[in-house]
Amino acid sequence: MTEARAHIFVEGDVQDVHFRDNAHETARAHDIEGWVRNLDDGRVEALFEGTEEDVEAMIEWCERGPIKADVTHVEVEYGDPQGDLEDFEKH
């Protein structure tokens, strides 16, 4: 399987709507390694690493977010997998 890495920034009403909690659960279900955190400017930032299929599933999930979120834009920066992550963390 081909591995992939994506660094994303999610804009919209994405804080205080359980975005990080739901991202954490979804990432673990997809066997994704990486992290998710809130930024001071109201965005959510995340790093996903796993199979191409699972990383793309996470990006698609971020485009919707949890039910209370109102996602307006997702910026994705793809990179080469580093293999330096061991789990999925919520910061």
TAVENKA-V500613 format. One record per pair of residues at least 4 apart in sequence whose ideal C-beta (glycine too) atoms are under 8 Angstrom apart, sorted by the first residue. I is the first residue (numbers start at 1). J is the second residue. D is the distance in whole Angstrom. If there is no record, write none. Layout:
[[I | J | D] [I | J | D]]
This chain:
[[1 | 51 | 5] [1 | 52 | 8] [1 | 53 | 8] [2 | 51 | 7] [2 | 52 | 5] [3 | 49 | 7] [3 | 50 | 7] [3 | 51 | 6] [3 | 52 | 7] [3 | 81 | 4] [3 | 83 | 8] [4 | 48 | 8] [4 | 49 | 7] [4 | 50 | 7] [4 | 51 | 7] [4 | 52 | 4] [4 | 55 | 4] [4 | 56 | 8] [4 | 78 | 7] [4 | 81 | 6] [5 | 47 | 7] [5 | 48 | 7] [5 | 49 | 5] [5 | 55 | 7] [5 | 78 | 7] [5 | 79 | 5] [5 | 80 | 6] [5 | 81 | 5] [5 | 82 | 7] [6 | 47 | 7] [6 | 48 | 5] [6 | 49 | 8] [6 | 55 | 5] [6 | 58 | 7] [6 | 59 | 6] [6 | 76 | 5] [6 | 77 | 7] [6 | 78 | 6] [6 | 79 | 7] [7 | 45 | 8] [7 | 46 | 8] [7 | 47 | 5] [7 | 76 | 8] [7 | 77 | 4] [7 | 78 | 8] [7 | 79 | 6] [8 | 45 | 7] [8 | 46 | 5] [8 | 47 | 8] [8 | 48 | 7] [8 | 59 | 6] [8 | 62 | 6] [8 | 74 | 6] [8 | 75 | 7] [8 | 76 | 5] [8 | 77 | 7] [9 | 39 | 8] [9 | 43 | 5] [9 | 44 | 7] [9 | 45 | 5] [9 | 74 | 7] [9 | 75 | 4] [10 | 14 | 5] [10 | 19 | 7] [10 | 43 | 6] [10 | 44 | 4] [10 | 45 | 8] [10 | 46 | 7] [10 | 62 | 5] [10 | 65 | 7] [10 | 71 | 6] [10 | 73 | 8] [10 | 74 | 5] [11 | 42 | 8] [11 | 43 | 5] [11 | 71 | 7] [11 | 72 | 5] [11 | 73 | 4] [11 | 74 | 7] [11 | 75 | 8] [12 | 65 | 8] [12 | 69 | 7] [12 | 70 | 5] [12 | 71 | 4] [12 | 72 | 4] [12 | 73 | 7] [13 | 17 | 6] [13 | 68 | 8] [13 | 69 | 6] [13 | 70 | 4] [14 | 19 | 5] [14 | 42 | 7] [14 | 43 | 7] [14 | 44 | 5] [14 | 65 | 6] [14 | 69 | 5] [14 | 70 | 8] [14 | 71 | 6] [15 | 19 | 7] [15 | 38 | 5] [15 | 42 | 6] [15 | 44 | 7] [17 | 65 | 7] [17 | 66 | 6] [17 | 68 | 4] [17 | 69 | 5] [18 | 22 | 5] [18 | 66 | 5] [18 | 68 | 7] [19 | 23 | 6] [19 | 36 | 8] [19 | 44 | 5] [19 | 65 | 6] [19 | 66 | 6] [19 | 69 | 6] [20 | 24 | 6] [20 | 36 | 5] [20 | 37 | 7] [20 | 38 | 7] [20 | 44 | 7] [20 | 90 | 5] [20 | 91 | 8] [21 | 25 | 7] [21 | 66 | 8] [21 | 90 | 7] [22 | 26 | 6] [22 | 65 | 7] [22 | 66 | 4] [23 | 27 | 6] [23 | 36 | 5] [23 | 44 | 8] [23 | 46 | 6] [23 | 58 | 8] [23 | 61 | 7] [23 | 62 | 7] [23 | 90 | 7] [24 | 28 | 6] [24 | 36 | 6] [24 | 88 | 6] [24 | 89 | 8] [24 | 90 | 5] [25 | 29 | 6] [26 | 30 | 6] [26 | 58 | 7] [26 | 61 | 5] [27 | 32 | 4] [27 | 34 | 7] [27 | 36 | 7] [27 | 48 | 7] [27 | 58 | 6] [27 | 88 | 4] [28 | 32 | 7] [28 | 88 | 6] [30 | 50 | 7] [30 | 54 | 4] [30 | 57 | 6] [30 | 58 | 6] [31 | 50 | 6] [31 | 51 | 8] [31 | 54 | 6] [32 | 48 | 5] [32 | 49 | 7] [32 | 50 | 4] [32 | 54 | 6] [32 | 55 | 7] [32 | 58 | 6] [32 | 88 | 6] [33 | 48 | 8] [33 | 49 | 5] [33 | 50 | 6] [33 | 85 | 4] [33 | 86 | 6] [33 | 87 | 6] [33 | 88 | 6] [34 | 46 | 6] [34 | 47 | 4] [34 | 48 | 5] [34 | 49 | 5] [34 | 85 | 5] [34 | 88 | 6] [34 | 89 | 8] [35 | 46 | 7] [35 | 47 | 6] [35 | 85 | 8] [35 | 88 | 7] [35 | 89 | 4] [35 | 90 | 7] [35 | 91 | 6] [36 | 44 | 6] [36 | 45 | 7] [36 | 46 | 4] [36 | 47 | 8] [36 | 88 | 8] [36 | 89 | 8] [36 | 90 | 6] [36 | 91 | 7] [37 | 44 | 7] [37 | 45 | 6] [37 | 46 | 8] [37 | 90 | 8] [37 | 91 | 4] [38 | 43 | 8] [38 | 44 | 6] [38 | 45 | 8] [38 | 91 | 8] [39 | 43 | 5] [39 | 44 | 7] [39 | 45 | 5] [44 | 62 | 8] [46 | 58 | 8] [46 | 62 | 7] [47 | 85 | 8] [48 | 54 | 8] [48 | 55 | 5] [48 | 58 | 5] [48 | 59 | 7] [49 | 55 | 7] [49 | 81 | 5] [49 | 82 | 7] [49 | 83 | 8] [49 | 85 | 5] [50 | 54 | 4] [50 | 55 | 5] [50 | 58 | 8] [51 | 55 | 7] [52 | 56 | 6] [53 | 57 | 6] [54 | 58 | 7] [55 | 59 | 7] [56 | 60 | 6] [57 | 61 | 6] [58 | 62 | 6] [59 | 63 | 7] [59 | 74 | 7] [59 | 76 | 6] [60 | 64 | 7] [61 | 65 | 7] [62 | 71 | 7] [62 | 74 | 5] [63 | 71 | 6] [63 | 74 | 5] [64 | 69 | 8] [64 | 71 | 6] [65 | 69 | 3] [65 | 70 | 8] [65 | 71 | 5]]
